[in-house]
Every structure is written in C-alpha cells, then in structure tokens.
C-alpha cells in the first residue's frame, strides 16, 4: 500500500512517500528505485508513478505469492519477472473500462523492472553477459506492447467563451454573485483565477509562488515598466519545511521559467498582497484562512464551489462543449494555451515559431508534444472576444480596485 511519512518524530530526511506491504514493511526495491531513479522528480510525479508501481506489486502478490516481485528482482529471476509482467499486462488490457492512465501505468511498471535489473547487473560482473541478455530480452519483448486507450481524444479543448465570461463576473471581488463571503477569500480566489488563466500556471506552480514573485524593471527603450513572473521553487522556505499534506512542486526542470505579466495583472497582485494577504509567517503568495499557505485540497474545493455557482445554462453549455460538469484548475491552463497560440498566429508567427514560444511560456521540454496538441483547438476562436492579451479591457474589475488602505 501507499503511505506518506510526515510525522514530526520522523527525521526530515526520512519523510516522504513510500510503498509498504500488508504488514507495513517497506517494499525494498521500490524504496531503492526512489533513491536511484526518482530522487530528482517532483513529489507529485513520485507519488503518481509510485502508485502505478504499487498496482504492479499488488498484482504480483495476488497472482503469485507475497513479495513475489521483490524476490524475483533480488534473484534476477527472468522467468518469474516475465510471468509477472505478462499477467499484469493482460489484467490491465482486460479491464472493462480502459482508462487513459493504463498505458502510463504499464510503461512506468515496465521501466521500474528494467531499470532495477540494469542496476542489479552492475554488481554481478561474473554473470554480466547473461544478465545483459536478460535485460535485452525484457526490453525487446515488452516495449512494443500497448494498452488500448479507450477512445482517448488528442484535442485539448479550451473553456467556452460563455463560461470564461461568467467566471469573470462571479469572481469579481465586488460581484453580488460571488460565492465567497469574506473579502480576503474573494481576492485570494480571484488572484488564483487570474494567474492560472492569464499566465497558464499549473496548480502546483501557483501554490509555490512567493509574495514577491512578480518582478519589474524599467525598459529605457520603450520608456515603460516591464513586469515578469518567476516560476520556481520557493527560495525562502526549506524544501522539506512545507506544512501542507500534498506538497506543491515544480514538475520538471523545464518548468522553471520567467514569463511576462501585463501591467493590470501585476497591479491586481499588488493590491491583493498589500491589502488582503495579511501578515502570515510564511512567504507564499496565497495565504489560507487558517494562516498557513493555501493547499492543493483547498484549491480543488474552491473550484468545486465556483462550478456550482455558475448559472445552470452556463453549466449546461460547459457539459455540451466539453463533456464536463465542473471547471478545474487545469482547464484554465488549457484555455490560456489555446488563446496564446491563437494570438501568436494572429500576429503573423509561423506555426513552428509559435509552438517554440509556447514551450518557453508554459514550461514544456523540447520533446514534449503538448504544444502541437493545442494546434487543432486554437482554430476554435470563440474565446477571442472574451480575453485580450493585456487584460486591460476588464474595465469593471479595474475600476473596483481599492485605492489603497
């Protein structure tokens, strides 16, 4: 089973995610794998992949015997490893509902087994040739196997224009339809909404932002102030000192970046930090009502509340357009990506150049296929009238800003 060790009595170096068996004894090779292969991954990535490997361990326990997978790895038992992998593949393939995560689950489990066999082979020079043959056979035999995707679509859709417009209206801190009562909560939610929609931030990136994340400098050539946002780990807090249960983190090294921010967005953040953030003991921008940093779970609940506050006809259009009944944090990132690509193409950028700019702005690696997956959605320009790049056309919101307290 999957556990997260975070008790105060446990040394910080030993805290984190872990797999244990039914007797709460750690899965040995999974723990080794975390140290060797997964130490550079974000906590969220470790958690996701460890849950995939947990599924492989549990299948091996049910189908063979307790600790069958660890025993087969320790003994470099090629035949038993093959039996475990083949039966696991069949069980994933035969599930009545083929989820889109099954392929990732299979690839992660296969990668775990082959990487552990490769690592173990380095300590057995006498049988190196035979072990290399086993590794080659495992890789060749199984890397071509794929789990069917169950009708997975490659098009990432943005939110309909009516949904975005409705979100602007109900999340305006001065709106009578705002579902949150306290002004501090209204501003916290509004800032989260603006930063995810306009800056395309992932949920974890948003929750890591510091109160001074937006920087500025004077552009002498244009004689105006330029603003940008630093997306990175919080340098003011210890990495293992975050009190939140689900610790936000930067997804990959490519996610560390600087992105431009409009004057209006920078002003909104400044108003929030100076008037509504309070004086918490932490440096994170988004401060929860309890005084600690806003958590992943709280942000998820916030968007569940927001979705319920949408007018019924808007929720129906959301379902008709996207097949979803709620708005999520990642929907705002999808919407931002579609709009950014649309704007780049409208300004005359070639598709290749536009996609390269997208990689920089959204923190995708050179090998990621995410930019091209938005190319189809970008031609649905029904959002063009809702949001401009500068955000300055949101006159009603800007006029409602307090003059300072």
C-alpha positions as CSV (number, residue, x, y, z in Angstrom):
1,X,0.0,0.0,0.0
2,X,1.0,3.6,-0.5
3,X,1.9,5.7,2.6
4,X,3.2,9.2,3.2
5,X,5.5,9.6,6.1
6,X,5.3,13.1,7.6
7,X,5.2,12.7,11.4
8,X,7.1,15.2,13.4
9,X,9.0,12.5,15.2
10,X,10.4,11.2,11.9
11,X,13.6,12.9,10.7
12,X,13.0,15.2,7.7
13,X,15.5,13.1,5.6
14,X,13.2,10.1,6.0
15,X,9.9,11.8,5.3
16,X,8.2,11.3,2.0
17,X,6.2,8.8,0.0
18,X,6.8,5.0,0.4
19,X,5.3,1.6,-0.6
20,X,4.7,-1.0,2.1
21,X,3.3,-4.5,2.1
22,X,0.3,-5.7,4.1
23,X,2.5,-6.0,7.2
24,X,3.6,-2.4,6.7
25,X,7.1,-3.5,5.8
26,X,8.6,-1.2,3.0
27,X,8.8,-2.7,-0.5
28,X,12.5,-3.0,-0.8
29,X,13.2,-2.4,-4.5
30,X,10.6,0.3,-4.7
31,X,12.5,2.2,-1.9
32,X,15.8,1.7,-3.8
33,X,14.2,2.9,-7.0
34,X,13.0,6.1,-5.3
35,X,16.6,6.8,-4.2
36,X,18.3,5.9,-7.5
37,X,15.8,6.9,-10.3
38,X,13.2,9.1,-8.7
39,X,15.1,11.5,-6.4
40,X,15.1,14.3,-9.0
41,X,11.4,14.1,-9.7
42,X,8.8,16.4,-8.1
43,X,6.9,15.0,-5.2
44,X,3.7,14.9,-7.3
45,X,5.5,12.9,-10.0
46,X,6.9,10.5,-7.5
47,X,3.5,10.0,-6.0
48,X,1.8,9.3,-9.3
49,X,4.5,6.8,-10.5
50,X,4.8,5.1,-7.1
51,X,1.0,4.4,-7.2
52,X,1.5,2.8,-10.7
53,X,4.2,0.6,-9.3
54,X,2.0,-0.2,-6.2
55,X,-0.5,-1.7,-8.7
56,X,2.2,-4.0,-10.1
57,X,3.3,-5.1,-6.6
58,X,-0.3,-5.9,-5.6
59,X,-0.9,-7.8,-8.8
60,X,2.2,-9.9,-8.2
61,X,1.1,-10.6,-4.6
62,X,-2.3,-11.7,-5.7
63,X,-1.3,-13.8,-8.7
64,X,1.9,-15.4,-7.3
65,X,2.8,-15.0,-3.7
66,X,3.6,-12.3,-1.1
67,X,6.7,-10.2,-2.1
68,X,6.9,-12.1,-5.4
69,X,8.2,-9.1,-7.3
70,X,10.9,-8.1,-4.8
71,X,12.0,-11.8,-4.7
72,X,12.2,-12.1,-8.5
73,X,14.2,-8.8,-8.7
74,X,16.6,-9.8,-6.0
75,X,17.3,-13.2,-7.7
76,X,17.3,-11.7,-11.2
77,X,14.7,-14.4,-12.0
78,X,14.0,-13.7,-15.6
79,X,11.3,-16.3,-16.0
80,X,9.3,-15.1,-12.9
81,X,9.7,-11.4,-13.9
82,X,8.3,-12.3,-17.4
83,X,5.4,-14.1,-15.9
84,X,4.6,-11.2,-13.6
85,X,4.8,-8.6,-16.4
86,X,2.8,-10.7,-18.9
87,X,0.0,-11.4,-16.4
88,X,-0.1,-7.8,-15.3
89,X,-0.3,-6.6,-18.9
90,X,-3.2,-8.9,-19.6
91,X,-5.0,-7.8,-16.4
92,X,-4.7,-4.1,-17.5
93,X,-5.7,-4.9,-21.0
94,X,-8.8,-6.8,-20.0
95,X,-10.2,-4.1,-17.7
96,X,-13.8,-3.4,-18.7
97,X,-13.1,0.4,-18.8
98,X,-9.8,1.2,-20.4
99,X,-8.6,4.4,-18.7
100,X,-6.2,6.7,-20.3
101,X,-3.7,6.1,-17.4
102,X,-3.3,2.4,-18.0
103,X,-0.7,3.0,-20.7
104,X,1.3,5.2,-18.3
105,X,0.8,2.6,-15.6
106,X,2.2,-0.1,-17.9
107,X,5.2,2.0,-19.1
108,X,6.1,3.0,-15.5
109,X,5.9,-0.6,-14.2
110,X,8.0,-1.9,-17.1
111,X,10.5,0.9,-16.7
112,X,10.8,0.1,-13.0
113,X,11.6,-3.5,-13.6
114,X,14.1,-3.0,-16.4
115,X,15.9,-0.2,-14.5
116,X,16.2,-2.3,-11.4
117,X,17.5,-5.3,-13.4
118,X,20.0,-3.0,-15.1
119,X,21.2,-1.6,-11.7
120,X,21.5,-5.0,-10.2
121,X,23.5,-6.3,-13.1
122,X,26.3,-3.8,-12.2
123,X,27.0,-5.7,-9.0
124,X,27.4,-9.1,-10.7
125,X,30.3,-8.9,-13.1
126,X,30.7,-12.7,-13.3
127,X,27.3,-13.1,-15.0
128,X,27.3,-9.8,-16.8
129,X,26.8,-11.2,-20.3
130,X,23.9,-13.4,-19.2
131,X,22.3,-10.6,-17.3
132,X,22.6,-8.2,-20.3
133,X,20.9,-10.7,-22.4
134,X,18.0,-10.9,-19.9
135,X,17.7,-7.1,-19.9
136,X,17.7,-7.0,-23.7
137,X,15.0,-9.7,-23.8
138,X,12.8,-8.0,-21.3
139,X,13.0,-4.7,-23.1
140,X,12.6,-6.2,-26.6
141,X,9.7,-8.4,-25.6
142,X,7.5,-5.9,-23.8
143,X,8.3,-2.4,-25.1
144,X,6.1,-2.9,-28.2
145,X,3.0,-3.7,-26.0
146,X,0.5,-1.0,-25.6
147,X,-2.7,-0.7,-23.6
148,X,-5.7,0.3,-25.7
149,X,-6.7,3.9,-24.9
150,X,-10.5,3.5,-24.9
151,X,-11.3,6.3,-27.3
152,X,-8.9,8.9,-25.9
153,X,-9.1,12.2,-27.7
154,X,-6.0,14.2,-28.6
155,X,-7.7,17.5,-28.7
156,X,-7.4,19.7,-25.6
157,X,-10.4,22.0,-25.5
158,X,-10.5,25.4,-24.0
159,X,-13.4,26.6,-21.9
160,X,-16.3,28.1,-23.9
161,X,-16.5,31.8,-24.0
162,X,-19.7,32.0,-22.0
163,X,-18.0,30.0,-19.2
164,X,-15.0,32.3,-19.1
165,X,-17.2,35.4,-19.1
166,X,-19.3,34.0,-16.3
167,X,-16.2,33.2,-14.3
168,X,-15.0,36.8,-14.7
169,X,-18.4,38.1,-13.5
170,X,-18.9,35.9,-10.4
171,X,-15.3,36.0,-9.3
172,X,-15.1,39.8,-9.4
173,X,-14.4,40.6,-5.8
174,X,-17.2,43.3,-5.9
175,X,-19.7,41.0,-7.5
176,X,-23.0,40.3,-5.8
177,X,-23.0,36.8,-7.2
178,X,-19.6,35.9,-5.8
179,X,-20.0,32.6,-3.8
180,X,-17.4,33.6,-1.1
181,X,-18.4,35.9,1.7
182,X,-15.1,37.3,3.1
183,X,-13.3,39.9,1.0
184,X,-10.0,38.3,1.8
185,X,-11.2,35.0,0.4
186,X,-12.7,36.7,-2.7
187,X,-9.4,38.3,-3.5
188,X,-7.4,35.2,-2.9
189,X,-9.7,33.2,-5.3
190,X,-9.7,36.0,-7.9
191,X,-5.9,36.2,-7.9
192,X,-5.6,32.4,-8.3
193,X,-8.1,32.5,-11.2
194,X,-6.3,35.4,-13.0
195,X,-2.8,33.8,-12.6
196,X,-3.9,30.4,-13.9
197,X,-5.9,31.8,-16.8
198,X,-3.6,34.6,-17.9
199,X,-0.2,33.1,-17.0
200,X,-1.1,29.4,-17.7
201,X,0.3,28.3,-14.4
202,X,-0.1,24.7,-13.2
203,X,-1.8,24.3,-9.8
204,X,1.5,23.4,-8.1
205,X,3.3,26.3,-9.6
206,X,0.6,28.7,-8.4
207,X,0.8,27.4,-4.8
208,X,4.6,27.8,-4.8
209,X,4.6,31.5,-5.8
210,X,6.1,33.9,-3.3
211,X,4.5,37.2,-2.4
212,X,7.3,39.0,-4.4
213,X,7.2,36.6,-7.4
214,X,6.3,39.4,-9.8
215,X,9.4,41.5,-10.6
216,X,9.7,44.7,-12.6
217,X,12.3,46.8,-14.3
218,X,12.2,50.0,-16.4
219,X,12.6,49.5,-20.2
220,X,14.6,52.5,-21.3
221,X,14.0,51.9,-24.9
222,X,10.2,51.9,-24.6
223,X,10.3,54.2,-21.5
224,X,7.9,52.0,-19.6
225,X,7.9,49.5,-16.7
226,X,8.0,45.8,-17.7
227,X,6.7,43.0,-15.3
228,X,7.6,39.4,-15.3
229,X,6.8,36.3,-13.1
230,X,9.4,33.9,-11.7
231,X,8.1,30.3,-11.7
232,X,10.4,28.3,-9.5
233,X,10.7,26.7,-6.1
234,X,10.3,29.0,-3.1
235,X,13.8,30.1,-2.2
236,X,12.7,31.5,1.2
237,X,11.3,28.2,2.6
238,X,13.2,25.0,3.3
239,X,12.2,22.3,0.7
240,X,11.1,19.9,3.5
241,X,9.6,22.6,5.7
242,X,6.2,22.9,3.9
243,X,3.5,22.0,6.3
244,X,0.9,21.1,3.6
245,X,0.0,17.4,3.3
246,X,0.2,17.4,-0.6
247,X,3.3,19.5,-1.1
248,X,3.2,21.5,-4.4
249,X,6.3,21.3,-6.5
250,X,7.8,22.3,-9.9
251,X,7.0,19.5,-12.3
252,X,10.3,19.4,-14.3
253,X,13.5,21.4,-14.8
254,X,11.8,22.9,-17.9
255,X,9.0,24.3,-15.7
256,X,11.4,26.8,-14.1
257,X,11.0,29.9,-16.2
258,X,10.3,33.6,-16.4
259,X,7.1,34.8,-18.1
260,X,5.8,38.3,-19.0
261,X,3.0,39.8,-16.9
262,X,0.7,42.6,-18.0
263,X,0.5,45.9,-16.0
264,X,-3.1,45.1,-15.0
265,X,-2.3,41.7,-13.7
266,X,0.8,43.0,-11.7
267,X,-1.4,45.7,-10.2
268,X,-4.1,43.2,-9.1
269,X,-1.5,41.0,-7.4
270,X,0.0,44.1,-5.7
271,X,-3.5,45.1,-4.4
272,X,-4.0,41.6,-3.0
273,X,-0.6,41.3,-1.3
274,X,-0.8,44.8,0.2
275,X,-4.5,44.7,1.3
276,X,-5.8,41.2,1.6
277,X,-3.0,38.7,2.0
278,X,-2.4,39.6,5.7
279,X,0.8,39.1,7.5
280,X,1.4,35.3,7.6
281,X,4.6,33.7,8.9
282,X,5.3,32.1,5.5
283,X,6.4,33.7,2.2
284,X,3.9,32.0,-0.1
285,X,1.6,34.4,-2.0
286,X,-1.7,32.7,-1.5
287,X,-2.5,32.6,2.2
288,X,-5.2,30.4,3.5
289,X,-7.9,31.5,6.0
290,X,-6.1,29.4,8.7
291,X,-2.9,31.5,8.3
292,X,-0.9,28.8,6.5
293,X,-0.2,28.6,2.8
294,X,-3.2,27.6,0.6
295,X,-3.2,23.9,0.0
296,X,-4.0,21.7,-3.1
297,X,-7.0,20.3,-1.4
298,X,-8.4,23.7,-0.6
299,X,-7.9,24.9,-4.1
300,X,-9.8,21.9,-5.5
301,X,-12.7,22.5,-3.2
302,X,-12.7,26.2,-4.2
303,X,-13.2,25.3,-7.8
304,X,-15.9,22.8,-6.9
305,X,-17.8,25.7,-5.2
306,X,-17.1,28.0,-8.2
307,X,-18.6,25.4,-10.6
308,X,-21.7,25.1,-8.5
309,X,-22.1,28.9,-8.6
310,X,-22.2,29.0,-12.4
311,X,-25.7,29.7,-13.8
312,X,-27.5,26.5,-14.9
313,X,-27.4,27.4,-18.6
314,X,-23.7,28.0,-18.4
315,X,-23.1,24.7,-16.8
316,X,-25.1,23.0,-19.5
317,X,-23.0,24.6,-22.2
318,X,-19.9,23.6,-20.4
319,X,-21.1,20.0,-20.5
320,X,-22.3,20.2,-24.1
321,X,-19.0,21.6,-25.3
322,X,-16.5,19.7,-23.1
323,X,-18.4,16.8,-21.6
324,X,-17.5,18.1,-18.1
325,X,-19.7,19.5,-15.4
326,X,-17.1,21.3,-13.3
327,X,-14.3,23.7,-14.1
328,X,-10.8,22.7,-12.9
329,X,-7.6,24.5,-12.4
330,X,-6.0,22.8,-15.4
331,X,-8.9,23.9,-17.6
332,X,-7.7,27.4,-17.1
333,X,-4.2,26.4,-18.2
334,X,-5.7,24.7,-21.3
335,X,-7.7,27.8,-22.1
336,X,-4.6,30.0,-21.7
337,X,-2.6,27.8,-24.1
338,X,-5.3,27.9,-26.8
339,X,-5.5,31.7,-26.5
340,X,-1.8,32.2,-26.5
341,X,-1.3,30.1,-29.6
342,X,-4.2,31.8,-31.3
343,X,-2.7,35.2,-30.6
344,X,0.8,34.3,-31.8
345,X,-0.7,33.0,-35.1
346,X,-2.9,36.1,-35.5
347,X,0.2,38.3,-35.1
348,X,1.9,36.5,-38.0
349,X,4.2,34.0,-36.3
350,X,4.7,30.7,-38.3
351,X,3.3,27.7,-36.5
352,X,6.8,26.3,-35.8
353,X,7.9,29.6,-34.2
354,X,4.7,29.9,-32.3
355,X,5.0,26.4,-30.9
356,X,8.5,27.1,-29.7
357,X,7.4,30.3,-27.9
358,X,4.7,28.1,-26.3
359,X,7.3,25.8,-24.9
360,X,9.1,28.6,-23.2
361,X,5.9,30.2,-21.8
362,X,4.3,27.1,-20.5
363,X,7.4,25.2,-19.4
364,X,7.4,22.3,-21.8
365,X,10.5,20.4,-22.8
366,X,11.8,20.2,-26.4
367,X,10.5,16.7,-26.7
368,X,7.0,17.4,-25.3
369,X,4.1,17.0,-27.8
370,X,1.9,19.3,-25.7
371,X,2.2,22.4,-28.0
372,X,1.1,20.5,-31.1
373,X,-1.9,19.1,-29.3
374,X,-3.3,22.6,-28.9
375,X,-2.9,23.3,-32.7
376,X,-6.4,21.9,-33.5
377,X,-8.1,23.6,-30.6
378,X,-6.7,27.0,-31.5
379,X,-8.9,27.3,-34.6
380,X,-12.0,27.4,-32.3
381,X,-11.7,31.2,-31.8
382,X,-14.9,31.6,-29.9
383,X,-12.9,33.0,-27.0
384,X,-11.3,35.8,-28.9
385,X,-13.8,38.3,-27.9
386,X,-13.6,37.5,-24.2
387,X,-9.9,38.0,-23.3
388,X,-7.3,40.3,-24.7
389,X,-3.6,39.8,-24.1
390,X,-3.3,42.9,-22.0
391,X,-6.3,42.2,-19.8
392,X,-6.9,46.0,-19.6
393,X,-10.3,45.7,-21.2
394,X,-11.7,44.4,-18.0
395,X,-12.7,47.9,-17.0
396,X,-15.3,46.9,-14.5
397,X,-12.8,44.9,-12.5
398,X,-10.1,47.6,-12.7
399,X,-12.5,50.3,-11.5
400,X,-13.4,48.3,-8.5
401,X,-9.8,48.1,-7.2
402,X,-9.4,49.8,-3.9
403,X,-7.2,52.9,-3.9
404,X,-5.1,51.5,-1.1
405,X,-5.5,51.1,2.6
